């Protein structure tokens, strides 16, 4: 993923509920959200 902030904005507008704010961990930007059936899913963007 090239622009996690833009994707989070798009998904938020589509009604997706996020578990946390975007964080930086081990050279990645990460954010977790609720997927189908309440399963936790993750978006990640590698930092260069």
CHARMM internal coordinates of N, CA and C (Angstrom, degrees):
IC EDIT
DIST 1 N 1 CA 1.4419
DIST 1 CA 1 C 1.5236
ANGL 1 N 1 CA 1 C 108.08
DIST 1 C 2 N 1.3087
ANGL 1 CA 1 C 2 N 116.04
DIHE 1 N 1 CA 1 C 2 N 135.25
DIST 2 N 2 CA 1.4653
ANGL 1 C 2 N 2 CA 121.20
DIHE 1 CA 1 C 2 N 2 CA -175.97
DIST 2 CA 2 C 1.5242
ANGL 2 N 2 CA 2 C 114.17
DIHE 1 C 2 N 2 CA 2 C -93.73
DIST 2 C 3 N 1.3320
ANGL 2 CA 2 C 3 N 118.14
DIHE 2 N 2 CA 2 C 3 N -28.06
DIST 3 N 3 CA 1.4721
ANGL 2 C 3 N 3 CA 121.05
DIHE 2 CA 2 C 3 N 3 CA -176.29
DIST 3 CA 3 C 1.5265
ANGL 3 N 3 CA 3 C 109.39
DIHE 2 C 3 N 3 CA 3 C -143.13
DIST 3 C 4 N 1.3150
ANGL 3 CA 3 C 4 N 115.48
DIHE 3 N 3 CA 3 C 4 N 85.40
DIST 4 N 4 CA 1.4638
ANGL 3 C 4 N 4 CA 120.24
DIHE 3 CA 3 C 4 N 4 CA -175.52
DIST 4 CA 4 C 1.5253
ANGL 4 N 4 CA 4 C 111.56
DIHE 3 C 4 N 4 CA 4 C -63.70
DIST 4 C 5 N 1.3334
ANGL 4 CA 4 C 5 N 117.54
DIHE 4 N 4 CA 4 C 5 N -34.53
DIST 5 N 5 CA 1.4680
ANGL 4 C 5 N 5 CA 120.32
DIHE 4 CA 4 C 5 N 5 CA 179.58
DIST 5 CA 5 C 1.5316
ANGL 5 N 5 CA 5 C 111.03
DIHE 4 C 5 N 5 CA 5 C -61.58
DIST 5 C 6 N 1.3187
ANGL 5 CA 5 C 6 N 116.30
DIHE 5 N 5 CA 5 C 6 N -43.79
DIST 6 N 6 CA 1.4659
ANGL 5 C 6 N 6 CA 120.69
DIHE 5 CA 5 C 6 N 6 CA 179.29
DIST 6 CA 6 C 1.5336
ANGL 6 N 6 CA 6 C 110.52
DIHE 5 C 6 N 6 CA 6 C -65.05
DIST 6 C 7 N 1.3207
ANGL 6 CA 6 C 7 N 117.40
DIHE 6 N 6 CA 6 C 7 N -39.78
DIST 7 N 7 CA 1.4644
ANGL 6 C 7 N 7 CA 120.95
DIHE 6 CA 6 C 7 N 7 CA -179.84
DIST 7 CA 7 C 1.5257
ANGL 7 N 7 CA 7 C 111.00
DIHE 6 C 7 N 7 CA 7 C -68.46
DIST 7 C 8 N 1.3253
ANGL 7 CA 7 C 8 N 117.84
DIHE 7 N 7 CA 7 C 8 N -40.14
DIST 8 N 8 CA 1.4593
ANGL 7 C 8 N 8 CA 120.96
DIHE 7 CA 7 C 8 N 8 CA 176.69
DIST 8 CA 8 C 1.5292
ANGL 8 N 8 CA 8 C 109.74
DIHE 7 C 8 N 8 CA 8 C -61.74
DIST 8 C 9 N 1.3097
ANGL 8 CA 8 C 9 N 117.44
DIHE 8 N 8 CA 8 C 9 N -42.78
DIST 9 N 9 CA 1.4670
ANGL 8 C 9 N 9 CA 120.89
DIHE 8 CA 8 C 9 N 9 CA 177.78
DIST 9 CA 9 C 1.5253
ANGL 9 N 9 CA 9 C 110.90
DIHE 8 C 9 N 9 CA 9 C -60.86
DIST 9 C 10 N 1.3240
ANGL 9 CA 9 C 10 N 116.56
DIHE 9 N 9 CA 9 C 10 N -45.30
DIST 10 N 10 CA 1.4740
ANGL 9 C 10 N 10 CA 120.74
DIHE 9 CA 9 C 10 N 10 CA -179.73
DIST 10 CA 10 C 1.5355
ANGL 10 N 10 CA 10 C 110.83
DIHE 9 C 10 N 10 CA 10 C -62.53
DIST 10 C 11 N 1.3239
ANGL 10 CA 10 C 11 N 116.26
DIHE 10 N 10 CA 10 C 11 N -45.45
DIST 11 N 11 CA 1.4658
ANGL 10 C 11 N 11 CA 119.98
DIHE 10 CA 10 C 11 N 11 CA -179.17
DIST 11 CA 11 C 1.5265
ANGL 11 N 11 CA 11 C 111.96
DIHE 10 C 11 N 11 CA 11 C -67.98
DIST 11 C 12 N 1.3135
ANGL 11 CA 11 C 12 N 117.68
DIHE 11 N 11 CA 11 C 12 N -37.27
DIST 12 N 12 CA 1.4636
ANGL 11 C 12 N 12 CA 121.45
DIHE 11 CA 11 C 12 N 12 CA 177.07
DIST 12 CA 12 C 1.5282
ANGL 12 N 12 CA 12 C 110.00
DIHE 11 C 12 N 12 CA 12 C -60.95
DIST 12 C 13 N 1.3265
ANGL 12 CA 12 C 13 N 116.83
DIHE 12 N 12 CA 12 C 13 N -43.74
DIST 13 N 13 CA 1.4707
ANGL 12 C 13 N 13 CA 120.95
DIHE 12 CA 12 C 13 N 13 CA 178.14
DIST 13 CA 13 C 1.5195
ANGL 13 N 13 CA 13 C 111.56
DIHE 12 C 13 N 13 CA 13 C -64.33
DIST 13 C 14 N 1.3367
ANGL 13 CA 13 C 14 N 116.61
DIHE 13 N 13 CA 13 C 14 N -26.19
DIST 14 N 14 CA 1.4642
ANGL 13 C 14 N 14 CA 121.09
DIHE 13 CA 13 C 14 N 14 CA 178.53
DIST 14 CA 14 C 1.5300
ANGL 14 N 14 CA 14 C 111.85
DIHE 13 C 14 N 14 CA 14 C -85.78
DIST 14 C 15 N 1.3411
ANGL 14 CA 14 C 15 N 116.92
DIHE 14 N 14 CA 14 C 15 N -0.50
DIST 15 N 15 CA 1.4617
ANGL 14 C 15 N 15 CA 120.52
DIHE 14 CA 14 C 15 N 15 CA 175.32
DIST 15 CA 15 C 1.5161
ANGL 15 N 15 CA 15 C 115.54
DIHE 14 C 15 N 15 CA 15 C 98.85
DIST 15 C 16 N 1.3205
ANGL 15 CA 15 C 16 N 118.72
DIHE 15 N 15 CA 15 C 16 N 5.54
DIST 16 N 16 CA 1.4648
ANGL 15 C 16 N 16 CA 121.21
DIHE 15 CA 15 C 16 N 16 CA 178.70
DIST 16 CA 16 C 1.5261
ANGL 16 N 16 CA 16 C 108.91
DIHE 15 C 16 N 16 CA 16 C -71.23
DIST 16 C 17 N 1.3295
ANGL 16 CA 16 C 17 N 116.68
DIHE 16 N 16 CA 16 C 17 N 138.21
DIST 17 N 17 CA 1.4661
ANGL 16 C 17 N 17 CA 122.88
DIHE 16 CA 16 C 17 N 17 CA 179.28
DIST 17 CA 17 C 1.5264
ANGL 17 N 17 CA 17 C 109.02
DIHE 16 C 17 N 17 CA 17 C -102.13
DIST 17 C 18 N 1.3249
ANGL 17 CA 17 C 18 N 115.83
DIHE 17 N 17 CA 17 C 18 N 126.58
DIST 18 N 18 CA 1.4639
ANGL 17 C 18 N 18 CA 121.55
DIHE 17 CA 17 C 18 N 18 CA -178.67
DIST 18 CA 18 C 1.5161
ANGL 18 N 18 CA 18 C 110.56
DIHE 17 C 18 N 18 CA 18 C -97.39
DIST 18 C 19 N 1.3225
ANGL 18 CA 18 C 19 N 115.52
DIHE 18 N 18 CA 18 C 19 N 147.47
DIST 19 N 19 CA 1.4636
ANGL 18 C 19 N 19 CA 122.42
DIHE 18 CA 18 C 19 N 19 CA -179.15
DIST 19 CA 19 C 1.5211
ANGL 19 N 19 CA 19 C 112.13
DIHE 18 C 19 N 19 CA 19 C -87.03
DIST 19 C 20 N 1.3376
ANGL 19 CA 19 C 20 N 117.62
DIHE 19 N 19 CA 19 C 20 N -21.20
DIST 20 N 20 CA 1.4628
ANGL 19 C 20 N 20 CA 120.70
DIHE 19 CA 19 C 20 N 20 CA -175.85
DIST 20 CA 20 C 1.5193
ANGL 20 N 20 CA 20 C 109.59
DIHE 19 C 20 N 20 CA 20 C -156.95
DIST 20 C 21 N 1.3144
ANGL 20 CA 20 C 21 N 115.47
DIHE 20 N 20 CA 20 C 21 N 170.99
DIST 21 N 21 CA 1.4609
ANGL 20 C 21 N 21 CA 122.06
DIHE 20 CA 20 C 21 N 21 CA 171.73
DIST 21 CA 21 C 1.5269
ANGL 21 N 21 CA 21 C 108.14
DIHE 20 C 21 N 21 CA 21 C -79.68
DIST 21 C 22 N 1.3108
ANGL 21 CA 21 C 22 N 116.95
DIHE 21 N 21 CA 21 C 22 N 161.82
DIST 22 N 22 CA 1.4648
ANGL 21 C 22 N 22 CA 121.00
DIHE 21 CA 21 C 22 N 22 CA 176.44
DIST 22 CA 22 C 1.5264
ANGL 22 N 22 CA 22 C 108.43
DIHE 21 C 22 N 22 CA 22 C -61.35
DIST 22 C 23 N 1.3319
ANGL 22 CA 22 C 23 N 116.02
DIHE 22 N 22 CA 22 C 23 N 132.86
DIST 23 N 23 CA 1.4618
ANGL 22 C 23 N 23 CA 120.91
DIHE 22 CA 22 C 23 N 23 CA 178.97
DIST 23 CA 23 C 1.5265
ANGL 23 N 23 CA 23 C 109.45
DIHE 22 C 23 N 23 CA 23 C -127.57
DIST 23 C 24 N 1.3192
ANGL 23 CA 23 C 24 N 115.83
DIHE 23 N 23 CA 23 C 24 N 160.38
DIST 24 N 24 CA 1.4606
ANGL 23 C 24 N 24 CA 121.02
DIHE 23 CA 23 C 24 N 24 CA 176.60
DIST 24 CA 24 C 1.5208
ANGL 24 N 24 CA 24 C 107.89
DIHE 23 C 24 N 24 CA 24 C -106.60
DIST 24 C 25 N 1.3452
ANGL 24 CA 24 C 25 N 116.24
DIHE 24 N 24 CA 24 C 25 N 128.67
DIST 25 N 25 CA 1.4619
ANGL 24 C 25 N 25 CA 122.51
DIHE 24 CA 24 C 25 N 25 CA -178.14
DIST 25 CA 25 C 1.5203
ANGL 25 N 25 CA 25 C 108.90
DIHE 24 C 25 N 25 CA 25 C -151.61
DIST 25 C 26 N 1.3080
ANGL 25 CA 25 C 26 N 116.72
DIHE 25 N 25 CA 25 C 26 N 124.47
DIST 26 N 26 CA 1.4734
ANGL 25 C 26 N 26 CA 122.20
DIHE 25 CA 25 C 26 N 26 CA 176.77
DIST 26 CA 26 C 1.5262
ANGL 26 N 26 CA 26 C 113.24
DIHE 25 C 26 N 26 CA 26 C 49.22
DIST 26 C 27 N 1.3043
ANGL 26 CA 26 C 27 N 116.77
DIHE 26 N 26 CA 26 C 27 N 54.21
DIST 27 N 27 CA 1.4623
ANGL 26 C 27 N 27 CA 124.37
DIHE 26 CA 26 C 27 N 27 CA 175.90
DIST 27 CA 27 C 1.5265
ANGL 27 N 27 CA 27 C 113.50
DIHE 26 C 27 N 27 CA 27 C 63.57
DIST 27 C 28 N 1.3371
ANGL 27 CA 27 C 28 N 116.04
DIHE 27 N 27 CA 27 C 28 N 28.37
DIST 28 N 28 CA 1.4630
ANGL 27 C 28 N 28 CA 121.32
DIHE 27 CA 27 C 28 N 28 CA 176.85
DIST 28 CA 28 C 1.5180
ANGL 28 N 28 CA 28 C 109.60
DIHE 27 C 28 N 28 CA 28 C -138.78
DIST 28 C 29 N 1.3196
ANGL 28 CA 28 C 29 N 115.81
DIHE 28 N 28 CA 28 C 29 N 151.82
DIST 29 N 29 CA 1.4583
ANGL 28 C 29 N 29 CA 121.63
DIHE 28 CA 28 C 29 N 29 CA 165.12
DIST 29 CA 29 C 1.5242
ANGL 29 N 29 CA 29 C 105.40
DIHE 28 C 29 N 29 CA 29 C -95.21
DIST 29 C 30 N 1.3312
ANGL 29 CA 29 C 30 N 116.67
DIHE 29 N 29 CA 29 C 30 N 131.20
DIST 30 N 30 CA 1.4632
ANGL 29 C 30 N 30 CA 121.97
DIHE 29 CA 29 C 30 N 30 CA -177.50
DIST 30 CA 30 C 1.5164
ANGL 30 N 30 CA 30 C 110.63
DIHE 29 C 30 N 30 CA 30 C -128.56
DIST 30 C 31 N 1.3159
ANGL 30 CA 30 C 31 N 114.95
DIHE 30 N 30 CA 30 C 31 N 147.57
DIST 31 N 31 CA 1.4602
ANGL 30 C 31 N 31 CA 121.34
DIHE 30 CA 30 C 31 N 31 CA 170.99
DIST 31 CA 31 C 1.5330
ANGL 31 N 31 CA 31 C 107.01
DIHE 30 C 31 N 31 CA 31 C -149.88
DIST 31 C 32 N 1.3274
ANGL 31 CA 31 C 32 N 115.09
DIHE 31 N 31 CA 31 C 32 N 140.94
DIST 32 N 32 CA 1.4616
ANGL 31 C 32 N 32 CA 121.18
DIHE 31 CA 31 C 32 N 32 CA -179.22
DIST 32 CA 32 C 1.5281
ANGL 32 N 32 CA 32 C 109.39
DIHE 31 C 32 N 32 CA 32 C -111.24
DIST 32 C 33 N 1.3334
ANGL 32 CA 32 C 33 N 115.72
DIHE 32 N 32 CA 32 C 33 N 145.58
DIST 33 N 33 CA 1.4640
ANGL 32 C 33 N 33 CA 120.32
DIHE 32 CA 32 C 33 N 33 CA -179.43
DIST 33 CA 33 C 1.5166
ANGL 33 N 33 CA 33 C 109.69
DIHE 32 C 33 N 33 CA 33 C -144.15
DIST 33 C 34 N 1.3297
ANGL 33 CA 33 C 34 N 115.00
DIHE 33 N 33 CA 33 C 34 N 166.31
DIST 34 N 34 CA 1.4577
ANGL 33 C 34 N 34 CA 121.47
DIHE 33 CA 33 C 34 N 34 CA 179.87
DIST 34 CA 34 C 1.5275
ANGL 34 N 34 CA 34 C 109.34
DIHE 33 C 34 N 34 CA 34 C -85.25
DIST 34 C 35 N 1.3193
ANGL 34 CA 34 C 35 N 115.85
DIHE 34 N 34 CA 34 C 35 N 121.94
DIST 35 N 35 CA 1.4577
ANGL 34 C 35 N 35 CA 121.72
DIHE 34 CA 34 C 35 N 35 CA 177.54
DIST 35 CA 35 C 1.5167
ANGL 35 N 35 CA 35 C 110.25
DIHE 34 C 35 N 35 CA 35 C -97.86
DIST 35 C 36 N 1.3270
ANGL 35 CA 35 C 36 N 116.27
DIHE 35 N 35 CA 35 C 36 N -167.15
DIST 36 N 36 CA 1.4659
ANGL 35 C 36 N 36 CA 121.01
DIHE 35 CA 35 C 36 N 36 CA 179.63
DIST 36 CA 36 C 1.5334
ANGL 36 N 36 CA 36 C 111.53
DIHE 35 C 36 N 36 CA 36 C -55.90
DIST 36 C 37 N 1.3178
ANGL 36 CA 36 C 37 N 116.19
DIHE 36 N 36 CA 36 C 37 N 136.22
DIST 37 N 37 CA 1.4537
ANGL 36 C 37 N 37 CA 120.88
DIHE 36 CA 36 C 37 N 37 CA 178.23
DIST 37 CA 37 C 1.5180
ANGL 37 N 37 CA 37 C 113.75
DIHE 36 C 37 N 37 CA 37 C 68.63
DIST 37 C 38 N 1.3418
ANGL 37 CA 37 C 38 N 117.62
DIHE 37 N 37 CA 37 C 38 N 16.39
DIST 38 N 38 CA 1.4484
ANGL 37 C 38 N 38 CA 120.99
DIHE 37 CA 37 C 38 N 38 CA 179.03
DIST 38 CA 38 C 1.5147
ANGL 38 N 38 CA 38 C 114.55
DIHE 37 C 38 N 38 CA 38 C 80.29
DIST 38 C 39 N 1.3238
ANGL 38 CA 38 C 39 N 117.48
DIHE 38 N 38 CA 38 C 39 N 7.52
DIST 39 N 39 CA 1.4593
ANGL 38 C 39 N 39 CA 121.51
DIHE 38 CA 38 C 39 N 39 CA 178.77
DIST 39 CA 39 C 1.5279
ANGL 39 N 39 CA 39 C 109.19
DIHE 38 C 39 N 39 CA 39 C -68.35
DIST 39 C 40 N 1.3308
ANGL 39 CA 39 C 40 N 117.17
DIHE 39 N 39 CA 39 C 40 N 136.08
DIST 40 N 40 CA 1.4632
ANGL 39 C 40 N 40 CA 120.70
DIHE 39 CA 39 C 40 N 40 CA 177.93
DIST 40 CA 40 C 1.5283
ANGL 40 N 40 CA 40 C 109.39
DIHE 39 C 40 N 40 CA 40 C -77.51
DIST 40 C 41 N 1.3274
ANGL 40 CA 40 C 41 N 114.80
DIHE 40 N 40 CA 40 C 41 N 130.61
DIST 41 N 41 CA 1.4610
ANGL 40 C 41 N 41 CA 120.92
DIHE 40 CA 40 C 41 N 41 CA 178.71
DIST 41 CA 41 C 1.5301
ANGL 41 N 41 CA 41 C 107.80
DIHE 40 C 41 N 41 CA 41 C -123.49
DIST 41 C 42 N 1.3323
ANGL 41 CA 41 C 42 N 116.10
DIHE 41 N 41 CA 41 C 42 N 164.36
DIST 42 N 42 CA 1.4559
ANGL 41 C 42 N 42 CA 121.25
DIHE 41 CA 41 C 42 N 42 CA -174.14
DIST 42 CA 42 C 1.5259
ANGL 42 N 42 CA 42 C 110.91
DIHE 41 C 42 N 42 CA 42 C -132.72
DIST 42 C 43 N 1.3307
ANGL 42 CA 42 C 43 N 115.06
DIHE 42 N 42 CA 42 C 43 N 140.88
DIST 43 N 43 CA 1.4623
ANGL 42 C 43 N 43 CA 121.70
DIHE 42 CA 42 C 43 N 43 CA 167.40
DIST 43 CA 43 C 1.5277
ANGL 43 N 43 CA 43 C 106.74
DIHE 42 C 43 N 43 CA 43 C -111.41
DIST 43 C 44 N 1.3283
ANGL 43 CA 43 C 44 N 116.82
DIHE 43 N 43 CA 43 C 44 N 140.87
DIST 44 N 44 CA 1.4517
ANGL 43 C 44 N 44 CA 120.30
DIHE 43 CA 43 C 44 N 44 CA -179.64
DIST 44 CA 44 C 1.5282
ANGL 44 N 44 CA 44 C 109.90
DIHE 43 C 44 N 44 CA 44 C -137.74
DIST 44 C 45 N 1.3143
ANGL 44 CA 44 C 45 N 114.83
DIHE 44 N 44 CA 44 C 45 N 144.80
DIST 45 N 45 CA 1.4726
ANGL 44 C 45 N 45 CA 122.41
DIHE 44 CA 44 C 45 N 45 CA 174.22
DIST 45 CA 45 C 1.5270
ANGL 45 N 45 CA 45 C 106.92
DIHE 44 C 45 N 45 CA 45 C -130.48
DIST 45 C 46 N 1.3187
ANGL 45 CA 45 C 46 N 116.63
DIHE 45 N 45 CA 45 C 46 N 118.40
DIST 46 N 46 CA 1.4522
ANGL 45 C 46 N 46 CA 121.30
DIHE 45 CA 45 C 46 N 46 CA 177.16
DIST 46 CA 46 C 1.5177
ANGL 46 N 46 CA 46 C 110.05
DIHE 45 C 46 N 46 CA 46 C -71.59
DIST 46 C 47 N 1.3168
ANGL 46 CA 46 C 47 N 116.22
DIHE 46 N 46 CA 46 C 47 N 137.52
DIST 47 N 47 CA 1.4573
ANGL 46 C 47 N 47 CA 121.99
DIHE 46 CA 46 C 47 N 47 CA 177.69
DIST 47 CA 47 C 1.5248
ANGL 47 N 47 CA 47 C 108.49
DIHE 46 C 47 N 47 CA 47 C -95.60
DIST 47 C 48 N 1.3231
ANGL 47 CA 47 C 48 N 116.62
DIHE 47 N 47 CA 47 C 48 N 142.75
DIST 48 N 48 CA 1.4631
ANGL 47 C 48 N 48 CA 119.25
DIHE 47 CA 47 C 48 N 48 CA -179.91
DIST 48 CA 48 C 1.5023
ANGL 48 N 48 CA 48 C 110.56
DIHE 47 C 48 N 48 CA 48 C -108.15
END
COOR INIT
IC SEED 1 N 1 CA 1 C
IC BUILD
